[in-house]
Amino acid sequence: FNSKKDAPSLLTLSRKDLTESTGEAPVDGEEDEEFLPLVLLQMPSSLSMRDLQSSRIVANHDQQQACLVVEESGKTFAVSRVETSNSLVLIPSQKSQHDGDELEQPPAPKKLKTTAGTCSKTKEDLQLVQTRLVKPGGSGASFLELKSKSLHKKDLLRLLKNHVFDPCNNTQKVWIGCTVSNLAMTLQCSQKEIKDALQKAKTFGMPRNSKQEEQKNCATIGYGTLSEEAIQETQNAIVATLTECDDFCTDYCTTKGIDKQLFEAEVLKRMEESETDELYPEAKYVVQHCTKLLRPEDENVTETYESSKVRL
């Protein structure tokens, strides 16, 4: 093995790597080293070592393939095991004095002698380098291959359709929905990818009101879909509020936006007047969702609905 910067090296293999698969006993006096299983990973150019350190493997029973998820950068890679008939040898990186690092003193170089006829000569000094076989015995080795994976919108919507919030259905007392963490685990991707997809798809979400959430005193957002009847009734109230309230029309023309709190209060008031019974407590989140649905798909607006102004 010839390095460009340093003297030639002689690669060595442990006897244990060569004999473990054949069942031969180690030679007496051989140093008893702890050999951990090796896994060779082929990393794509878009994945850095920093990403790898903060990554995790996600696998579930419904999917045959595991995925490597990097939460910090929002990347997901499908993991596949590739079998090869070749013998894979791992060679450690060799630092030299040219790198500016303080190096430990390497083992004394050995003289390799060859005989040609009756004369002998000494070859160039060789530096010993300890290597490892990926699989003991060498044959039938494998490595892990990573391929970039994208989240498909249709897969996300397919899961959300199983959770429908219908305020017109008096029998529905509890809203569970899908949490971001559950969606990320099921679809085998990062939570950042789930959040971005939920925002682009304009999905319905509101705090879950299950007994478990109340006991934990937390407000986890559950995502799903809103019934068509609820969407139609709420959007009718929104349109009526915009067309019949002169103050909102004037405010929209002068400031290109309507005060969100005043607008929501007026829509809720109109919905309550049209209801024979008391308005359901989740109406605020329904109004917010239906307002988002009324915004044009191609509107180039950077602010979200969480801002102080409503733009339609």
JOFEN-V155556 format. One record per residue. N is the residue number from 1. RES is the residue in one letter. OMEGA is omega in degrees with one decimal (* if undefined). D_LAST is the distance of its C-alpha to the last C-alpha in Angstrom with 2 decimals. Layout:
{{N,RES,OMEGA,D_LAST} {N,RES,OMEGA,D_LAST}}
//
This chain:
{{1,F,-173.3,68.22} {2,N,176.9,68.13} {3,S,-178.5,65.60} {4,K,-175.3,64.91} {5,K,-170.9,65.39} {6,D,177.9,67.85} {7,A,179.3,71.10} {8,P,-178.2,71.12} {9,S,176.0,70.29} {10,L,-178.9,71.83} {11,L,-179.0,69.36} {12,T,176.9,70.75} {13,L,177.1,69.76} {14,S,177.7,70.61} {15,R,-179.2,73.27} {16,K,177.0,71.11} {17,D,-176.4,68.36} {18,L,-173.4,71.02} {19,T,-173.2,72.95} {20,E,-178.2,70.37} {21,S,-179.3,69.67} {22,T,178.1,73.39} {23,G,179.2,74.50} {24,E,179.9,77.00} {25,A,177.7,77.83} {26,P,179.4,77.13} {27,V,179.3,80.12} {28,D,178.5,81.95} {29,G,179.1,81.13} {30,E,-177.7,77.67} {31,E,-177.8,75.13} {32,D,-178.6,73.08} {33,E,177.6,69.49} {34,E,-178.1,66.37} {35,F,177.2,64.47} {36,L,177.7,60.88} {37,P,-178.9,59.13} {38,L,175.5,57.34} {39,V,-179.9,53.99} {40,L,-176.3,53.12} {41,L,177.2,49.43} {42,Q,-174.0,48.23} {43,M,174.6,45.23} {44,P,-177.3,42.70} {45,S,-178.5,42.06} {46,S,-178.5,38.50} {47,L,179.6,40.00} {48,S,177.9,41.82} {49,M,177.0,44.43} {50,R,176.0,42.13} {51,D,-177.2,39.59} {52,L,-179.2,42.48} {53,Q,-178.9,43.64} {54,S,-176.5,40.33} {55,S,176.6,39.87} {56,R,178.5,40.69} {57,I,179.2,41.74} {58,V,178.4,39.63} {59,A,174.8,41.36} {60,N,-173.8,41.02} {61,H,-177.7,43.19} {62,D,-178.6,40.74} {63,Q,-179.7,40.67} {64,Q,-175.0,43.86} {65,Q,175.8,42.75} {66,A,-178.5,42.14} {67,C,173.6,39.55} {68,L,-175.1,39.68} {69,V,177.0,36.51} {70,V,-175.4,35.84} {71,E,-174.3,33.34} {72,E,-178.7,33.39} {73,S,179.3,32.23} {74,G,-179.3,30.42} {75,K,178.3,32.87} {76,T,-179.7,34.60} {77,F,174.6,37.86} {78,A,-176.8,39.77} {79,V,177.9,43.39} {80,S,175.8,46.25} {81,R,-178.0,49.98} {82,V,178.3,51.90} {83,E,178.2,55.63} {84,T,177.2,58.09} {85,S,-179.2,61.84} {86,N,172.6,62.19} {87,S,-178.0,63.36} {88,L,-178.7,60.69} {89,V,178.1,62.14} {90,L,-180.0,60.13} {91,I,180.0,61.36} {92,P,178.2,60.29} {93,S,-177.4,58.97} {94,Q,175.4,61.86} {95,K,179.7,61.40} {96,S,178.2,63.80} {97,Q,178.9,65.07} {98,H,-178.3,62.95} {99,D,179.3,59.81} {100,G,179.9,61.01} {101,D,174.7,61.06} {102,E,-175.9,64.07} {103,L,172.7,65.42} {104,E,179.2,67.88} {105,Q,-179.5,71.23} {106,P,176.6,71.18} {107,P,-178.8,74.08} {108,A,-180.0,77.14} {109,P,-178.9,76.95} {110,K,175.1,79.37} {111,K,179.1,81.87} {112,L,-175.8,81.62} {113,K,174.8,85.04} {114,T,-177.9,85.85} {115,T,175.9,89.25} {116,A,-176.4,90.31} {117,G,179.6,93.90} {118,T,-178.8,96.02} {119,C,177.0,93.87} {120,S,178.4,90.88} {121,K,-178.1,88.12} {122,T,176.5,85.20} {123,K,-179.4,81.65} {124,E,178.3,78.90} {125,D,-179.2,77.83} {126,L,177.9,75.04} {127,Q,-179.2,72.40} {128,L,178.5,71.86} {129,V,-179.4,68.24} {130,Q,179.4,67.56} {131,T,179.5,65.15} {132,R,170.2,63.93} {133,L,179.1,63.52} {134,V,176.5,60.15} {135,K,178.9,62.12} {136,P,-177.4,65.72} {137,G,173.4,68.07} {138,G,-173.2,65.66} {139,S,177.3,65.09} {140,G,179.6,61.98} {141,A,179.1,59.62} {142,S,175.7,55.83} {143,F,-179.6,52.77} {144,L,-179.6,49.09} {145,E,-179.8,46.62} {146,L,176.6,42.95} {147,K,-178.4,40.32} {148,S,-177.8,36.65} {149,K,179.8,34.47} {150,S,177.3,30.75} {151,L,179.6,28.58} {152,H,-178.0,27.58} {153,K,-178.1,24.26} {154,K,177.9,26.14} {155,D,178.2,28.56} {156,L,-178.5,25.93} {157,L,178.8,24.22} {158,R,178.2,27.75} {159,L,-177.3,28.48} {160,L,-179.0,25.28} {161,K,178.0,25.95} {162,N,-178.6,29.04} {163,H,-177.0,27.11} {164,V,175.0,25.15} {165,F,-178.3,23.94} {166,D,-179.6,24.50} {167,P,178.2,24.29} {168,C,179.6,25.86} {169,N,-175.5,28.92} {170,N,-178.6,31.12} {171,T,-178.9,33.37} {172,Q,-175.7,30.87} {173,K,-173.8,31.70} {174,V,174.9,31.03} {175,W,-179.8,28.06} {176,I,-179.2,29.35} {177,G,178.7,27.02} {178,C,175.5,27.70} {179,T,179.3,27.94} {180,V,-178.9,27.26} {181,S,178.5,31.02} {182,N,178.2,31.94} {183,L,179.5,29.60} {184,A,179.2,31.02} {185,M,-178.2,34.53} {186,T,-177.8,34.11} {187,L,176.6,32.43} {188,Q,178.1,34.71} {189,C,-178.2,32.33} {190,S,177.6,31.14} {191,Q,177.2,28.74} {192,K,177.9,26.74} {193,E,178.9,26.25} {194,I,-178.5,25.19} {195,K,178.5,22.56} {196,D,-179.5,21.09} {197,A,178.5,21.18} {198,L,-179.7,19.59} {199,Q,-179.3,16.57} {200,K,-178.4,16.27} {201,A,-179.6,16.87} {202,K,-178.5,14.22} {203,T,-179.5,17.22} {204,F,178.0,17.72} {205,G,176.4,19.70} {206,M,-178.4,21.22} {207,P,178.6,24.61} {208,R,-178.2,27.58} {209,N,177.7,29.77} {210,S,179.8,33.00} {211,K,179.0,36.34} {212,Q,180.0,36.84} {213,E,-180.0,33.71} {214,E,179.4,34.84} {215,Q,179.2,38.31} {216,K,-179.2,37.06} {217,N,178.6,34.84} {218,C,-177.2,31.99} {219,A,177.3,28.35} {220,T,-179.1,27.93} {221,I,174.8,24.59} {222,G,-176.4,25.13} {223,Y,179.0,22.90} {224,G,178.2,22.93} {225,T,179.0,21.07} {226,L,-177.6,19.77} {227,S,-178.4,21.56} {228,E,180.0,20.15} {229,E,179.2,21.16} {230,A,178.6,19.27} {231,I,-177.8,16.00} {232,Q,-178.6,16.58} {233,E,-177.8,17.59} {234,T,179.3,14.81} {235,Q,174.4,12.00} {236,N,178.3,14.20} {237,A,179.0,14.29} {238,I,-179.3,10.56} {239,V,179.0,10.43} {240,A,178.6,13.71} {241,T,-179.1,12.73} {242,L,-174.5,10.09} {243,T,-174.4,12.72} {244,E,-179.7,15.76} {245,C,-177.8,15.17} {246,D,-178.8,15.96} {247,D,179.5,15.64} {248,F,179.5,11.92} {249,C,179.0,11.61} {250,T,179.8,14.12} {251,D,-178.4,12.71} {252,Y,-177.7,9.34} {253,C,-175.6,11.68} {254,T,-175.6,14.16} {255,T,-177.9,12.62} {256,K,178.6,9.23} {257,G,-179.1,8.04} {258,I,177.7,9.13} {259,D,-171.8,12.12} {260,K,-176.9,11.58} {261,Q,178.6,15.07} {262,L,-179.2,15.12} {263,F,179.7,11.97} {264,E,-179.0,13.48} {265,A,-179.6,16.82} {266,E,178.5,15.94} {267,V,178.8,14.46} {268,L,178.2,17.56} {269,K,179.8,19.79} {270,R,178.6,18.74} {271,M,-179.2,19.30} {272,E,179.1,22.61} {273,E,-179.4,23.79} {274,S,-178.8,23.42} {275,E,175.0,25.35} {276,T,177.7,29.13} {277,D,178.3,29.65} {278,E,-178.7,28.27} {279,L,-177.8,24.69} {280,Y,-172.8,24.88} {281,P,-178.6,24.58} {282,E,-174.3,22.04} {283,A,-179.8,19.35} {284,K,-178.6,17.49} {285,Y,176.9,17.03} {286,V,177.9,16.08} {287,V,179.1,13.20} {288,Q,-179.2,11.98} {289,H,-178.6,12.54} {290,C,175.2,10.94} {291,T,176.8,7.58} {292,K,-178.0,8.08} {293,L,-178.9,9.27} {294,L,179.2,6.42} {295,R,-179.2,4.89} {296,P,-179.1,7.42} {297,E,-174.9,10.73} {298,D,-178.3,11.75} {299,E,-178.3,9.06} {300,N,-178.7,11.49} {301,V,-175.6,10.12} {302,T,-176.6,13.03} {303,E,179.9,12.06} {304,T,-179.9,11.54} {305,Y,-179.5,10.30} {306,E,176.9,13.80} {307,S,-174.6,13.19} {308,S,-178.3,13.45} {309,K,174.8,10.03} {310,V,178.5,6.69} {311,R,-178.0,3.80} {312,L,*,0.00}}
//
